[in-house]
Amino acid sequence: MTQKQNTLEATIESLSRQPETPPNKWAVLIINSVGVFMATLDSSIVNISLPKIAENFHVPMNGAIQWVIIAYLVAATAILLTAGRLADMFGRKTVWLAGLIIFTGGSALCGLAPSLGFLIAARILQGFGGSLVMAVGPALLTGAFPPQERGRALGLNAITVSLGVSIGPTLGGFITAYWTWRWIFFINLPIGILGLLATLRILKETTPRKESQFDPLGAILLAVGMASLTGGLSFGQDIGWSSPVLISIFVLAAIALLALPLVETRVANPIIDFSLFRNRVFFSANISLILSSMALFVVSFMLPFYLEELRGIPTQNAGLLLTPLPITIACVAPFSGALADKIGTRWLAAGGLAIACIGLICIGQLNEKSSIPDIIWRLMLTGFGQALFQSPNSSALMGSAPSNRQGIASGFLATARTMGQSISVALSGTIFATLGGAAAGHMLQVQQLTATQQAEQQHIFTHSFQIAFIVCAVIAAIGVFTSLVRGKEERRQRAAA
């Protein structure tokens, strides 16, 4: 009897340690979409309201006001990988809830900000919350959907990302024009509360907590390194790449990031599991994602200058002209993800990035006489290639990581995308300014020029614009190669799963 009782108690204890039955996968997709929509919307909605914020706090458009945007980016980038590690340690639901609470609370503080300094501090808090959400989101999806549907799930998630990015400028302009800039932050409150209630009611913890210690030194080195690198790239063009201050920032970033692997290989529970990079698929997918973000973010960064300065199109109309890109991504990404589930990711990712490369070259050929349909089809071609690459590559990255490392893999995915975008802004902005495009655009917008002077400045602008896009197209071409060299491991892993 005692033996039977011990056996029964052992069975009950074993069952109690098992993860709970996962919730409906579509419910998880909806919950994830709410959080991701907030985070992506907030990264694009603020830019267009920056002049009103500067006017409200009586500060110039250059200088400290830029930190309203950069503070969010730096804070988010600094802890994305740490957030992934925390999700593997304490559970994805716990970290997801913390992210929603911090982000929603930070949004309320941003809207109530009595000073510019307070607003920047609140944006840092908001960035921390957004990083927790963005880092855990893909892991939630890969945990809820079976391996053979992973690509479709990540493709559907791309719709949310595209919608957040595409409607941000338009919605921000509308809110700022008819209400006040504070409502671009208050709009997050009902969305965040809805997400919290849905998470508490629907989402279950499907991953058991790991009994392991946190690595504070690794987290500090990672945060310092990533924040310094992101901040330096963001301010490089403004303060000068040869500035002693900027060089010091990059030296600090290099010291922290070079010391990181030395520390991480000597602790039992590192923040970053470098053994993941021994997997060729994981390594290739990360490199391809960084290169694609470096190449393709130039469209979102440079096109507003082309539309507003060279073409003289009003800001609200320029925002609408950019929507064919994210709309195309939203329409194509789910299908490319589902197709990757059936035929593999390698050729889809490489082919998609090759198409996007051609699209970048086509966009670079735009000039002051290009028609609106001419702009739209080039954006749609680029968006089609980006969508064809995005979902399969994300599926390969997440699928190549073990189930108990999905949080870390998700953090790598978010970090690679963010760092690629930051480098893209620094690189394309430097090329454009060095060749005279920035100065030419400013002259075309604010000065009265003769016909000869106008033609000369237009030529300088379009030449600088073209070179920036050609350089980014070359980067995309390198990404095609890194996508091809990953081999066919992902298909064997899917079969084993």
N, C-alpha and C positions, 0 to 999 in steps of 0.2 A: 504493500500500500504506500509505504514511504517512497519507494522507487518511482511508482506511478505519479505520486504527488509532485516529486521533484521534476519528473519529466514534463508534467503539465505546467508547472511554474516556469520551467525553462522555455517551453513553447510560447507561453504568454509573453514572457520577457523579450523573446526573439521577435515576436510579432509587433510588440510595442516599439521596437527600434526600427522597424521598417518605415520607409517614407509613405505618406498618405497616398491614397488613390488620386491620380492627377485629375483636375477638373476638366470640364469640357474645353477642348482645344480652341473652339471659336470664342468662348468667353475670355480665355487668356489673350487671344488676339485682340479683342476689343479693349480689354484693360490695358494692354501694352500700347495700343494705338492712342489711347487718351494721354498717357504719360509722354510718349514720343512726340505727339502733336504739340503739346505744350512746350517741350524743350526746343523743338525745331522752329516753332512759330516765334518763340521769344528771341531766337538767334537772328531772325530776319525782320522782325517788326519794329525794332528799336531804331535802326539806321535812319529811316525816313523822318523820324520825329526828333532827331538830334538837334536841328536848328531851333525848334520850339523849346526844347529842354535848355539849350544854351541861353536863349532869350529869357526864359523864366528865372534862371539863376544869375543872369547878367554877366555872363562869361563869354569870351570869344570862341569861335568854332574850332580854332586850333589850340592845342594844349591839353589841359586837364579834362575837357569834355570828352575827349576820345576814350578816356578810361571807362566811360559808361558802357562802351562796347567791348573794349579789350579786357576789362576786369572779369567779365563773364567768361570770355574765351580762355584766359589764363587760368582762372580758378578751376574751370571744368577740365582742362587738359591736365592739370597738375595731379589730379587724383583718379583719373579714369581707370588706370591699371590697378590701383589700390582698391577701388570700388569693386572690381571684378574679383579680387582676392577675398575681400570681405564677404562677398556673396557666396563663395565656395566654403567659407568658414562658418558663417552664421545663418546661411539660408538666403535664397533669392527673394523670397517674400519680405523678409525682415529689411533687407537693404532697399528693396523697391519702395516699401512703405516709408522708410526714413527719407528717401529721395523725394517722394511726393510731398511729405510734410515740410521738409526744408525748402523745397522749391516754391510751394504755395505760400508759406510764411514769408519767404524772401520777396515774392511778388507783391504781397501786401505792404511790406516795408518800403519797397521801391515806389509804389504808388503814393505812400504817405510821406516820402522823403522831404524834410524841411530845408535841406541844403544839398549842394552837389557832392560834398564829401560823404554825407549819409547815403545818398543814392549809390555812389560807387561801392561803399561797404555792403549795402544791401544786394547789389549786383554780384559781388563776390559770394555772398551767401547763396544767392540764386544759382550761381554757377556750380557750387558744390552739390546742391540738390539735383540740378540738371545732369551732372556727371554720374550720379548714382543711378538715375533713371536710364540714361543712354547706355551705361555700361552693363546693366542687368537685362535690358530689354531683349536682345537677341537670345540670351541664355534662357529666358522665360519661354520664348517661342520654341527653341530646340528641345526644351524639356517637355513641352505639351504636345508637340507634333511628332509622329513617328519619323524615323530616318528617311523613309521613302517619300515624305511630304515636306521635308525641311526646306527645300528650295522654294516651293510654293508659298510656305508661311513667310519666309523672308522676303519674297517678292510682294506679297500682300502688305507687309510692313513698309515696303518702299513707297506704297501709295500714300501712307500717312506722312512719311518724311517729305515727299514731294509736295503734298498739299500744304504742309506747314511752311515750307520754304516759299512756295508760289504765292500764297495768299497773304503772307506776312507784310510785304511792302504796301500792297493795295489796302489791306485792312488797317494797317498803321496810319496810312495817309487819310483814310476816311475818319478814323477815330480822332486823330489829331485835328482835323479840319472842323468837325462838328461837335466834339466835346472838348477834351483836353488830353495832353500827352500822358497824364497819370492813368488814364483808362487803358492804355496799352499794357499796363501791368495788372490792373484790377480785373481785366478780362480772364486772367488765369485762375481767379479765385473759384468761380463756379465749376470750371473744368477740373481743377485740382480736388475740390471737395467731392465731386462726382467720382473721380478716380479713386479717392480714398475709400469711399463707401463701397464701391464695386470690388475693390481689392479685399477689404475686410470680409465681405459677404461671400465672394466667389472663389478668390484665389486661395489655394492650399499649398502648403510647403511640401514640395515633391522631392526635396533633397535633404537628407539628414545632415545635422551639423557635424562638422569635423572637429575632433578634439585636437587642436593644434594651437600653437602660440602665434601671436601677431609679431611681425618684424618691424618695430618702430624705426630703426635706423634705415632700413631699406625704403620705407615709406617716405621718410624725410628726404633722403637723397633723390628719390624719384620725383617728389613734389618740387624740390628746389631746381632740379635739372630741367624738368618739363616746363615749369613756370618761367624760368629764365630764358629758355630757348624760344618759347612762344612769345613772351614779351619782347625779346630782342628782335624777332622777325617782324612783329607788329609795328615797332617803332623805328626800325632801321631806316626806312625811307625818309622819315621826318627829321631825325636827329643826325643822319649821315652815317654811312657804313664804316667810316674811318674814325668816328668819334671815340675818344677814350672811354666814355661811359658805356657805349654799346659794346666795345671790345671787352670791357670788364665783365659785362653781363654774359657774353658768350663764353668767356674763360670760366666763369662760375658754372655755367651749364655744362661745359666739357668736363670739368673736374668732378662734378656730381654724377654725371652719367657714366664716366669712365670708372669711377669708384664703385658704382652700383654692382656690376657683375662680380667684382672682387669680394664685396660684402655678401652678396646673395649666394655665392657658391660655398660660403662657409657657415651658413645658418641652416638649421633643420627645416624651418618653414618659411621659405623666402616669399617676398611679395611677388616676384616674377619667377616663374618656372621656366628657366632657360632650356630645359630638356625638350620643351615643345618644339623648339626650332630645329631639332634633329629630324623632325618629320618634314620631308621635302614639300608636301602639299601645304602644310601650315606656313612654312617659311615663304614659299612662293606666293601664296594668297595674300600674305601681309605686305610683301614687297610690291606686288601688283596693285594692291589697294592704295598704298602710299603714292605710287607713280600715277595712278589714275586720278586721284584727288589733286595731285600737283598739276596735272594736265588740264582737267576738266573744270576745276573751279575758276579758271580764268574767264569762263563765259559769264558767270554770275558777277565776277569782279569788274571786268573790263567793259562789258556791253552797256551798262548805264552811262559810262563816259562817252561812248560812241553815240548813243541815242540822244543824250541831253546836250553834250557840248558840240559835237560835229553836226548833228542833225537838228538841234534846237527843239527837240520834242519835250513837252512838259513832263514833269516827274511822274504824275499819276498815269499818263499814257505810256511812258517808258516802262513802268512796272507791268502794265498789261501786255506789252510786246514781249516781255521776257517769259510769260507763262507757257508758250508752246513747249519749252524745254521740260519743265517739271510735269506738265500734263502728259507729254509723250512718255516720260519715264513711268508715271503712274499707270498708264494704259498697258505698257509692254512688260514691265518688271514681273508681274504675277505669272505671265505666260512663259517668260524666259526661266523663271524659277521652277515652274512645273515641268518644263522641258528638260531642265538640268537633272531633275529627279529620275528621268527616264533614260537619258543618253549620256549623262556625265557632264562635268563642268568645264573641262579643259578647253575644248574647241569653241564652246559658246562664249566663255570669258575672253579668249584670245580674239575671236571674230568680232565680238562686240566692241572691244577696245580698238580694233583696226578700223571699224566703221566710224567710231568716235574720232579717231585720228584724222580721217578724211574730212569729217564734219568741222573739226577745228581749222583745218587748212581753208575750207570753204568760207567759214565765218571771217577768217583773217583777210579775205579778199573783198569784204564789204567796203564801200566808200560813200561819199556824200550823195551820190546819185542812185544808190541801191533802193529798189522799191520795197514796200512793206512785205509783199509775198516772197520776195527774194530773201529777206531776213528770216521769215517764218520757216521756210523749207530747210534752211541751213540749221536752224535751231532744232527742228524736228529730227533731222538726220543725226545730229549729235546726240540728242536725247534718246533716240532709238538705240544707238550704239552703247550709250552709257547704261541703259536699262538692260540690254543684252549681256553686258559684263557684270553688272552690280549684283544681281540675285545669285547667279551661279558662283561667283567668286566668294560671296558671303557664305553660301552653303558649303563650299569647299573648306573655308577657314574654320567654320564651326564644326563641321563634320569630322575634321581631322584631329580634333582635340578629344581626349577622354571625357566621359560623362562627369567625372568629379573635377574637371578643369574647365567646365563650360563658362563659369564666371570669368576666369582669367582670359579665356579665348574671346569672350564678349568684350572685355576691357581692351584687349589688343585691337579688335575690330574698330571700336569707337576712337581709340587713340590714333590709329593709322589714318583714319579718315580726317580727323581734326588736324593732325600735324601736316598732312599733305595739303590741306586747304591753307594753312598758315604759310607754308613754304611757297605755295602758288601765288599768294598775295604779294609776298616779299619779292619773289623772282620776277613776276610779270610787271609789278609796279616799278621795280628798279629799271628793267629794260625799257619800259614805256617812258619813264621820266628821263633816263640817260640819253635817249635818242631824241628828246625834245617834244614828245607827244603831250606830256602833262602841261607844259608851258603853252604849247599851241592851242590846246583845248581851252585853257583859261583865257587866252587872247580872243578866241572865236566867240566866247560866251560873254565877255564883259567889255570888249573894246570895239569901237567903230573902225572898220578897216576898209581900205580901198579894195576894188575887185582883184587887183594884183596881189595885194597883201593877204587877202582872204584865201586865194588859190594857193599861195605859198604855205600858209599855215595849215590848210587842209591837207596838202601833200605831206607835210611833216607828220601830222597826226596819223594819217592812214598808213604811212610807212612804219611808224613806231608801233602802231596797232598790229600790223601784219607780222612784224618780226616777233612780237610777243607771242602771237598765236602759233607761229611756225616753231618756236622753241618749245612751246607746250605740246605741239603735235609730235615733235621728236621724243619728248618724254613719254607720251602715250605709246609710241612705237616701241620703246624699250619695254614698256609694260606688256605689250603683246608677246615679246620674247619671254619674259618672266612667267607669263601665264602658260606658255607652251612647255616650259621645262619642268613643270610640276609632275609630269608623267601621268600614269593611269591609276595611281594608288587609291584615289577617292572612289573609284568604281568597285575595287576589291573590298574597300572598307564598307561600302554600302551593302555589298552582297553578304559580308560577314555579319553586319547588323541585322 
